[in-house]
Amino acid sequence: MKKYLLVFILLFIQQIIPLQSQYIGKIFIDRRDVFDSTQSDWFFAAKFANSLHATTKQFLIEDELLFNEADEVDEELINETERNLRSTGLFSMVKVTLKPLKNGDYDVDVLTQDKWSLQPYVLYEFGGKEYHLGAGALELNLFGTGFQINGQGYYRSENSIGWQGMLELQQRRLFRTPFSFYGMLQANKIRTDRQINISKNYLTLEDKNSYGISLLNSYGSFISYPNDTTTLLMPYKQLKGTLFYSLAWKSEDRVFLTLLGQADKVNRGKPEYAQAYDNSARLLIGFSSVADKYVPVEKVNTFMTEDLSIGGWGTAILGKTFALDSTGQSLFYVAAQGEKSVLFENLYLFGQATGASAFTHTRGYYTYEEFLGLGFYKFSPDMIVGARLRQQTVWNWFAVRQLILDNNFGLRGYRLNQLSGDNRIVANLEFRTFSDISLWIFRLSGALFYDIGSVWNQSTPLFNTRWHSAAGFGIRFHNMKASTDREVLRFDFAYNFDERRFAEIIFSSSQLFSFFSPHTFKLPELYGMEFDGQ
């Protein structure tokens, strides 16, 4: 009896007397260079290689810290800081850990190891009886300031496009402000695109608002494929401007209210080349919410640590379009998108459904429906099987539309631009195994895959469309010192079931698809505007 009475008294005291708070003492930032003598990739010229690289400036790391010395310890902010540092793309390793002190408080150790920031690369895409071949250079971290420059030039054999060049400039925090900057120029003999964005994005979970402006100037020609033997150039000149403002607050989930205004002025030369919502201004209001948590994973898409987002996202969009001239349309607009993901130990599932339509009085225009499904199962730390299913369907689409199914859009081993239509469905199944084999800074993985899909026009019933499939195997070389989106060199050998033969070897500098998708804030948009024009 005395034992139970003592327990009751201790629980009562715990309720009326708050536990002693724990605080952050010192923050120690350990910035390590690309090659570290304690790791297996250290080699005889590592010191010289490190001397050619500017280590990330300490202020870049400090700007991402969500805590200060003498703050109360909050493990959620510790974990978010680690994720944010990883998401910058500057580091091959990030660890933020609490170090206990004798008085019950904690110091914080922030360890970062740089990636090799200057990354020359070969651009190659062999497959579908066409090729892209060239080179580029990506500087992720100019002089250690986080400023990114990406320039490339390559030759495209399809449709005799020839040489294409591209220059991108990007800064996550412009002049250490919350504002992000992005600029892009891309050109070939058929088409030129110029774009600039300046925005205050949601960089942390505590940001209360986001706003920005973007401008796009594009001109040249879209390429249309009316049938297997015809290629059509559709000329156009386009100027599009976008403004948005978004508010965020926390209730049970994180909630967003977003207002977006956009004007899209385009001249396509002929009425029959018109695309949906041409020459119209749009006012869209989005009501959204997101709830997620993060699980660090390895050996899913890459050997590197990735942050797997588990939770959901949902948005409802109401809007109105306004005709800018006699070729535009004034329509009401309604849309919704919802997505959900779950993780059961080694099983991950993700589903996203989208629906949208414009209308005037009782008539519908540009009705769009899409489903995206992803999933994977890990048999062991080194073996994983994953799948993707994407389906896109339209009704009442009174404008030019084109979705392509080929090597680049999910069906390996098929000629580029061979299959096109208004609607598309494609499914991919891929088994990946990650080996212990290391070749200096490269690690090796292998894959078995099966792809199946179809494209068809609005006038054709789905059950009357023809299905196409391919299967094969592949090898991937992973550069452990490159940025995540460029660290894979992919070699695939695909068997085309239509032609009953192995197609040529497919070379690419990226995985065909990711086994998972993040839940992130998205601006309201007009769904279904995708046009595979080059």
Phi, psi and omega in degrees: 000318180296325180297314181293324178295320179296317178299317180298317180297318181295319178295322179295317179297321179298326181286324185267342179244112183296146176297150180295130179290152178249137187237161178275128176275264180258151173248120181249124179252119180250104181262115181253149182281182186299311180254131183238136186294343180273359184248162189289341182273006176295136181217177192299329182257018185297319180298318179295318179298318178297327181292340179273357183244134176271115180298142181307130180299145182297327183295332178296320178289317180299324180295337180268351181289132181258018180212161179230166174298140182081357173287155173291142182294129177226105185295332177296320178290327176298312182293321179294322177300317179297317179296317181296319177296320179294324184288346177294337181079009184267345192236143173273342178211136176223129174221125175241113187232152177266134180245110186294144176251165184295330182276005180096349177276183184222140160273159179240125175259124177248111182249126174230141172238125185292150163276162173291115193282324178270112187237089170296146181212155175263130176264118179213142177210097178254124180161158179065027180064018176225173180208152167241134181212127179180205183208163178202176177217129178246121173255107184283337197210065187301119181054026178076015185261358181082001178283131185250135175230129179229119178232141181208154173216132180207160183259131180246121184281331187293138180056022180054036180297320178080219188283140177226139179235154180210140176227128178235139173234136184208141176217124182293316178231100185289120181053038177065021176264173175285359184274137176256151180231140174215132176224143183213139172227126179223137184207143165218187186288347181260328190208147176230133178233133175229132184216145175216134178230134170230123185207153169261103186271169170281098182267338178225166180288347181261357179296134186267338181208166179210141179202161181180178180220145176217149178228137177231127174237119186222140179204161182132237182214141164274150178255126179247148180235080183300329176207186186294339188246354186247135173238130185236131175264123180250104184290153178198159169224127188226138172226120183229132177236144183225136171234142176212155174217135183224139174249145179227143173209164184251121168246238172290320173245178174274128189242145182229142169236119189232135176244126181232131174241140184211142174234132184230105180253123185216142176241114183255004174085308182234142180302327183288351177266001185299140174251167185300138174065021174300150173050053178217152168262151182229141171235115184238139175240126181244133175247115191224161173208152179218142174220123180203163170226166188239140177234117177292133180227155175228158177057049171247295171258336188206170174287335184288158177289129176238153180262110180275120182269128180239126180156230182195166178215141177212144178213144172238134186236130172239143182195181181211137172253149183232127181294132177269339174205192185292343180269349179276174181228141174259113186223154167272156186219138175219140182205161177207149175216135177223143178217153183211141176225150178222155178225118176247094183052262184260002182250127178239136178225139180223135176222140179224131178236136182228137175218141182204153175198144168262159180200158171219124187056244184252006184257135179263147177228145169051052178280131188225140176221138182216146172227136175231124177236138178225155176186157173208158174226129180263113177288327181202174178303337185249359184228132185211144173238135182221163182214157175223139173227123177230127181230132181227125183222142178231156171225155176053038182265092186270057182196166179294135180213145182206119171242136185249145175238109181199197181308319185279339186244027167113355181239094184289146177089006180246148183298140180300136174065016182286325186239124180213158179184183178283328185239158183208143169221134181215139178230140181228135175237128185218129174257126181240139175231132184255121186267170175269003183287128177237133174240086185060248181268007181253144172235156192245137171224163180230166183210147165242142185215159172218127180239141175213144181190174179204152170231146182203161180271164181303326184282352183256125175297145181304321184288349178261357182278158182265138179259149182229147184212159179209155177215159180174198181220163182207165177233140178234134172255125184253119177275109186284356178248007181259168175292154189302320184282357178231014187271354183255131168251112189254129175239117180239144177240108189249137174261120181273113184286338175292314183267353179055051178200160173284128174284178179294161180297136180260123176248136178207160180254027177200159171294150179296320179203157177272146179284349179215168182224141179281158170259107184226160176296135178230143175291149173299147184209169172269108185284151177091010184277359181301131178220113181277089190256352176217000000 
